[in-house]
Amino acid sequence: MAAAQTVSPAAGLSEHDAAALAARLSALAHPTRLQLLSLIYAAPGSECSTSDLRPFFTTSQPMLSKHLAVLRDAQIVLCDRRGRWHWYRLNLPVLCHLVQKLPG
């Protein structure tokens, strides 16, 4: 008979870390937001203005802005205002941390 294995508390996520991870994964759980991330990543300098992103979507500008706000609120993208435009770039430290926290 095999001995029961003991799970180390250090191997799992804390309740706080699990909640933070779930919130960020929830922000990624939409096809439009995943497409936004891929477009921003592929852009020159890995940053895009809202006007650069708009032609790739059939959704309305307000809905696109809402998706970007979800990503911004989850700190997955960073935003700078330059003149009339908002410029978005990936928050690479947060994305790397997110990937490192995923089980497996």
C-alpha positions as CSV (number, residue, x, y, z in Angstrom):
1,M,0.0,0.0,0.0
2,A,1.4,3.4,-1.0
3,A,2.0,6.0,1.6
4,A,-0.2,9.1,1.4
5,Q,1.6,12.1,-0.1
6,T,1.7,15.3,1.8
7,V,1.2,18.5,-0.1
8,S,3.5,21.3,0.9
9,P,1.7,24.6,1.5
10,A,4.6,26.3,-0.3
11,A,3.6,24.4,-3.5
12,G,0.2,26.1,-3.8
13,L,-1.1,29.6,-4.1
14,S,-2.2,31.6,-1.1
15,E,-5.9,32.7,-1.1
16,H,-4.8,36.3,-1.9
17,D,-2.6,35.1,-4.8
18,A,-5.3,32.9,-6.1
19,A,-7.8,35.7,-6.1
20,A,-5.4,38.1,-7.9
21,L,-4.6,35.4,-10.5
22,A,-8.3,34.7,-11.1
23,A,-9.0,38.4,-11.6
24,R,-6.3,38.7,-14.2
25,L,-7.2,35.5,-15.9
26,S,-10.8,36.7,-16.0
27,A,-9.6,39.8,-17.8
28,L,-8.0,37.7,-20.4
29,A,-11.0,35.4,-20.9
30,H,-12.5,37.1,-23.9
31,P,-11.5,36.7,-27.6
32,T,-11.4,40.4,-28.3
33,R,-9.1,41.1,-25.3
34,L,-6.7,38.2,-26.4
35,Q,-6.7,39.7,-29.9
36,L,-5.9,43.1,-28.5
37,L,-2.9,41.7,-26.6
38,S,-1.6,39.9,-29.8
39,L,-1.9,43.1,-31.8
40,I,-0.2,45.3,-29.2
41,Y,2.6,42.7,-28.9
42,A,3.1,42.5,-32.7
43,A,3.1,46.3,-33.2
44,P,6.3,48.3,-33.8
45,G,7.7,49.0,-30.3
46,S,5.0,46.8,-28.9
47,E,2.7,49.7,-28.4
48,C,-0.5,50.9,-30.2
49,S,-2.8,53.8,-30.1
50,T,-6.6,53.2,-30.1
51,S,-6.7,54.4,-33.7
52,D,-4.1,51.7,-34.7
53,L,-6.2,49.0,-33.1
54,R,-9.7,50.1,-34.4
55,P,-9.4,48.8,-38.0
56,F,-9.0,45.2,-36.8
57,F,-12.4,45.0,-35.1
58,T,-16.0,45.2,-36.2
59,T,-17.1,46.1,-32.7
60,S,-17.9,49.7,-31.8
61,Q,-15.2,52.1,-30.6
62,P,-16.9,52.4,-27.1
63,M,-16.9,48.6,-26.8
64,L,-13.3,48.4,-27.8
65,S,-12.4,51.0,-25.2
66,K,-14.3,49.0,-22.6
67,H,-12.2,45.9,-23.4
68,L,-9.0,48.0,-23.2
69,A,-10.2,49.4,-19.8
70,V,-10.7,45.8,-18.5
71,L,-7.1,45.0,-19.5
72,R,-5.8,48.3,-18.0
73,D,-7.7,47.7,-14.7
74,A,-6.2,44.3,-14.4
75,Q,-2.8,45.9,-15.0
76,I,-2.2,43.7,-18.1
77,V,-1.7,46.7,-20.3
78,L,-0.3,50.1,-19.5
79,C,-1.7,53.3,-21.0
80,D,-0.2,56.7,-21.8
81,R,-2.1,59.6,-23.1
82,R,-0.4,61.5,-25.9
83,G,-2.4,64.3,-27.4
84,R,-5.8,63.0,-28.4
85,W,-4.8,59.3,-28.3
86,H,-4.3,56.7,-25.7
87,W,-1.3,54.5,-26.3
88,Y,-1.3,50.9,-25.0
89,R,1.6,48.6,-24.2
90,L,1.9,45.2,-22.5
91,N,2.8,45.2,-18.9
92,L,5.4,42.5,-19.3
93,P,6.4,42.1,-15.6
94,V,2.7,41.4,-14.8
95,L,2.3,39.0,-17.7
96,C,5.5,37.1,-16.8
97,H,4.4,36.9,-13.2
98,L,1.0,35.6,-14.3
99,V,2.5,32.8,-16.4
100,Q,4.8,31.8,-13.6
101,K,1.9,31.5,-11.2
102,L,-0.1,29.2,-13.4
103,P,-0.1,25.6,-12.2
104,G,2.0,23.1,-14.1
